Amino acid sequence: MHFEQIRTHLTRAGFHLTVHDENVICIELSLEQGTRHQAIFLSELEDDDGRPFVRVSTAIAPTTGLDARRALAFNWESHVGYLAIGDLDGVPYLQLCENRPAETLDAAELQRLVMEIGGVGDRMERVLSADGDLL
């Protein structure tokens, strides 16, 4: 699935897209009957061989005061996604990410991945921010 096909599919599936850059899509995901929200970012990447990948990610919490051991334990136990640190407006944030080869994604898997990264990311954000909804 090409990145433009991904954008078209997400729009047709009813997701609320808020960023329309050439290589980045942002979905404002509504969770728990609209009481919680999570921003999900999809970006287009290439591996060393030029093969296209799609990264699905969500920011969880600023890295200040985080216990690295808890984050690494999550990475070890997680079946979906991995934790990384990425910049968000100049501030380092813990991010939940998943990279997939673009050619292996179909519409159903794309939707499942967005919902799963969004749901897990929101649960992690809740734990790390004392039930807050920062993002």
C-alpha positions as CSV (number, residue, x, y, z in Angstrom):
1,M,0.0,0.0,0.0
2,H,1.5,3.4,-1.1
3,F,1.4,6.3,1.4
4,E,-1.3,8.2,-0.7
5,Q,-3.4,5.0,-0.6
6,I,-3.0,4.9,3.1
7,R,-4.2,8.5,3.4
8,T,-7.2,7.9,1.2
9,H,-8.2,4.7,3.1
10,L,-8.0,6.4,6.5
11,T,-10.1,9.3,5.3
12,R,-12.7,7.0,3.8
13,A,-12.7,4.9,7.0
14,G,-13.8,7.9,8.9
15,F,-10.6,8.7,10.8
16,H,-10.1,12.4,11.6
17,L,-6.9,13.4,9.9
18,T,-5.4,16.7,11.2
19,V,-2.0,16.9,9.5
20,H,-1.7,16.6,5.7
21,D,2.1,16.8,5.0
22,E,3.4,14.9,2.1
23,N,5.1,12.2,4.3
24,V,3.2,12.5,7.6
25,I,-0.4,11.9,8.6
26,C,-1.8,12.7,12.0
27,I,-5.0,11.0,13.2
28,E,-6.9,12.5,16.2
29,L,-8.2,9.2,17.7
30,S,-11.2,9.4,20.0
31,L,-11.3,6.7,22.6
32,E,-13.7,5.6,25.4
33,Q,-16.7,7.2,23.8
34,G,-14.9,10.5,23.3
35,T,-13.7,11.0,26.8
36,R,-10.0,10.3,25.8
37,H,-8.0,11.3,22.8
38,Q,-4.7,10.1,21.3
39,A,-2.8,11.6,18.4
40,I,-1.4,8.9,16.1
41,F,1.2,9.8,13.5
42,L,1.9,7.8,10.4
43,S,5.1,8.6,8.4
44,E,6.7,7.1,5.4
45,L,10.3,5.7,5.8
46,E,12.7,3.8,3.6
47,D,15.1,1.1,4.8
48,D,18.7,0.9,3.6
49,D,17.6,-0.8,0.3
50,G,15.0,1.9,-0.4
51,R,12.1,-0.3,0.5
52,P,9.1,1.8,1.8
53,F,8.0,1.4,5.4
54,V,5.2,3.0,7.4
55,R,5.8,4.0,11.0
56,V,2.8,4.3,13.2
57,S,3.6,6.2,16.4
58,T,2.1,8.1,19.3
59,A,3.7,10.3,22.0
60,I,3.1,9.1,25.5
61,A,4.9,11.4,28.0
62,P,7.9,13.7,28.3
63,T,11.0,11.7,29.2
64,T,11.8,13.7,32.3
65,G,11.4,11.6,35.4
66,L,10.7,8.3,33.5
67,D,12.1,5.1,34.8
68,A,14.1,3.6,31.9
69,R,13.9,0.1,33.5
70,R,10.0,0.2,33.2
71,A,10.3,1.3,29.6
72,L,12.7,-1.5,28.7
73,A,10.6,-4.1,30.6
74,F,7.6,-3.0,28.5
75,N,9.7,-3.4,25.3
76,W,10.6,-6.9,26.3
77,E,7.1,-7.9,27.1
78,S,5.3,-6.0,24.3
79,H,3.7,-8.0,21.5
80,V,3.0,-4.8,19.5
81,G,5.1,-1.7,19.2
82,Y,8.3,-0.7,20.8
83,L,9.3,2.4,22.8
84,A,11.6,5.1,21.5
85,I,12.4,8.7,22.3
86,G,11.4,11.3,19.7
87,D,11.3,15.1,19.7
88,L,7.9,16.8,20.0
89,D,8.2,20.6,19.6
90,G,11.7,20.4,20.9
91,V,10.9,18.3,24.0
92,P,12.1,14.6,24.2
93,Y,9.0,12.3,24.5
94,L,8.6,8.7,25.1
95,Q,6.9,7.3,22.0
96,L,5.2,4.0,21.2
97,C,6.0,3.0,17.6
98,E,5.5,0.2,15.1
99,N,7.2,0.0,11.6
100,R,5.7,-2.1,8.9
101,P,6.8,-2.8,5.3
102,A,4.3,-0.8,3.2
103,E,3.7,-3.6,0.8
104,T,2.5,-5.9,3.6
105,L,-0.2,-3.5,4.8
106,D,-3.8,-3.9,3.7
107,A,-6.8,-1.8,4.8
108,A,-7.8,-4.1,7.7
109,E,-4.2,-4.4,9.1
110,L,-3.7,-0.6,8.8
111,Q,-6.9,0.1,10.8
112,R,-6.0,-2.5,13.4
113,L,-2.5,-1.1,13.8
114,V,-3.8,2.5,14.3
115,M,-6.3,1.4,16.9
116,E,-3.9,-0.9,18.7
117,I,-1.1,1.7,18.9
118,G,-3.7,4.3,19.9
119,G,-5.2,2.2,22.7
120,V,-1.9,0.9,24.1
121,G,-0.4,4.4,23.9
122,D,-3.4,5.9,25.7
123,R,-3.2,3.3,28.5
124,M,0.6,3.9,28.9
125,E,0.0,7.7,28.9
126,R,-2.7,7.2,31.6
127,V,-0.3,5.2,33.8
128,L,2.6,7.7,33.3
129,S,0.6,10.9,33.8
130,A,-1.6,10.0,36.8
131,D,-4.7,9.5,34.6
132,G,-4.0,12.6,32.5
133,D,-4.7,12.9,28.8
134,L,-1.8,15.1,27.7
135,L,-1.9,14.2,24.0
